[in-house]
Amino acid sequence: MLTIPCLTRAKASLYLGILSCAALSCTAEIGGGSGSSGPGVSGSGTGPGGVPVGSNPGGVSISCDGGLAPGVSPLMKLTTVQYRNTIRDLLTMAGASAVLPKLHGLLASVPDDSLGAGFRGLDNRTSLEHVQGYFNVGVAVGDAVVEDKALLTAVAGACANEATLSATCVDGFLDRFVEQAYRRPLVEADRAEYASLNDGVRSPAQAIRAMVVVALSSPRLVHQVEIDGGAIQSETDLLQLTSYEIAARLSYTFWQTMPDAALWAAAEDGSLATDAGFAGQLQRVFADGRTRETLWQFWNEWMRFEKFTGFETTRPAFKALAAGESIGEAGHDHYADMVQEVRSLTELFTFERSATVADLLNTDVSVTKSSDLARLYGVQPWSGSGEYPKLPFGTRAGLMQRAALLVSNLEQTNPFHRGAFVRRELLCDPLPQPDPNSLPPGSLDPPPPSSAQTTRQRFQAKVEGKALCAGCHGSFSDLGYVMESFDALGRYRTTEKVYDEQTGAQLAELPLDTNAVVRITPDDASPATGAADLNQRLVQSQKVEACLAQHYFEYASRRAATDASIDTCVVQDLTAGLKDPTVGLAGAFRRMAQYSSFFQRKVGPQ
């Protein structure tokens, strides 16, 4: 048997002060078997939780599957977003939502996950600040329950207000609160550990308080624990998830929070382990508004919108560029409007239209309701109903030519940044990272404006003839040059206005050159004639679909796809779905919960 090591009593004391290893209940064995105390049904051909070993209620088969197992899934802490959502929903389900306003500062003190070079869900670091934060939230909830008899009654029942806390009352609290916190039925060992806190020394309210603190600080709550399933094909490191673990995967994949009452009931009555039952729950979960929030989080993190540091509205040259656009004025948040447009566009092509990635990359509809952004595009704002306005022909089209993906915080564009973003984030092509110590002084500074040179010419001159720069910049700079028909605000232009940085005076108006060999694929050697042509090259290459599939797998699975596993097949199938009008964006996103690997966990080194 494989085991997950528990915090020692000394470490628990160091981190949390009062919690023992027994109270944390983290010594459960992986893989079930005759000695297992895992929840659910166990029997011939059936794993714990009533799920037949090796079954796939999702119903999507992959031609290249070949019985491959998924890649190793580490023990994952809940992301900070998931943790906060879980506390909110757990207390709401327990009738204790009145406590939530008191927790705002404590929940905010739990460290946010790092976006880094990927997604926040890939940050699995647990610091002392995390552990202390979990504990502080538990104490605050426990204290509130003691201080308010109505809350105590809501959480533990009216019996908790009696002079003596009965075993029946404790069991009722465990059924009502701790099982939901653990996201699985409790086993006898769990119940015994919690019952030990009702020691006759504590008052009923103090005993319930202690149990609340333990439950809200437990690894079973703050981690997505998947160790109760049965071994598949006698492989002790490959587990069939229980119905409760499947319910949690569904809810955390699409809602970023714990299962609701309907998912819990489906896990409890076994219907979630059937084809029809799972299909019904998946349809319900995917249609819920929380799925929209989760998928927007994916787009937002993939497109790196949070990296934008804001417009430099105090610079004279920027003021000159933005004249007439009300940028920086009170009540006008241009960048927020730009980002909202991308959200509205992706949701339109995911939830309201049956659309492929190519449709999203080609569309000429304008979905913005912002009069500021609509004016920048040269269209009327969308009224919120009826037909969408069409972008002026020949100016821009598709997702990649929306302002949020084009803007710069300065008055001049940065074709290096634009090109590198397309190459790295949209095409998933690796870009070598130079050693900063090997770069000449000023290498990372944008070239100053010149009345004689366009931005493209100045950026080209910065790297031409420099062997250290040419190898890397040759793979992405041209991608930025063909998008020079958009200024630093994302406006379409046919000439470039050059401004004096100090005074804002216009120095020149220069013709643009937007022709370049972009090499979306290695054999793509013909020049692109501008942004519209680049857009078609992206569509024709079908590399964006493959890149989106790879990124979505990482985001939803919280790990990179593993070679020589079913992961590669899943990414390939997602890619195909994103090209297929009968599957499209919505179908591909939903499919993540329909592969056999969604119902399994491969255990490996933690």
Protein Blocks (a to p, Z undefined) as FASTA:
>chain_A
ZZdddddfklmmmmnopacfklnopabcehiajkbcbecjddehiaehhiaghiafkopa
cfklnopacdddddddddfklmmmmmmmmmmmnopmmmmmmmmmmmmmpccddfkjmdfk
lmmcdcfklmmmmmmmmmmmmmmmmmpmklmmmmnojklmpmbdcfklmmmmmmmmmmmm
nopacdfklmmmmmmmmnolacfklmmmmmmmmmmmgfklmpccdfkbccehhiakbccd
dfklmmmmmmmmmnopacdfklmmmmmnommmpmklmmmmmmmmmmpmklmmmmmmmmmm
mnommmpgbjafkbmklmmmmgonlgoiahiafklmmmmmmmmmmmmmmmmpccdfklmm
mpccdfbfbfklmmmnopacdehiajdddddehkagcjklcfklmccfbfbdcfklmmmm
mmmmmnopacddddfklpcehklpccdddfkbcfklmmmmmmgopaklmmmmmmmmmmmm
mmmmpcfkopacfbdcdddfklopafbdcdddfbdceklafklmbccebjklmmmmmmmn
ommmmmmmmmmmmmmnopacdehiaklmmmmmmmmmmmmmklommlmmmmmmmcfklmgc
cdddZZ
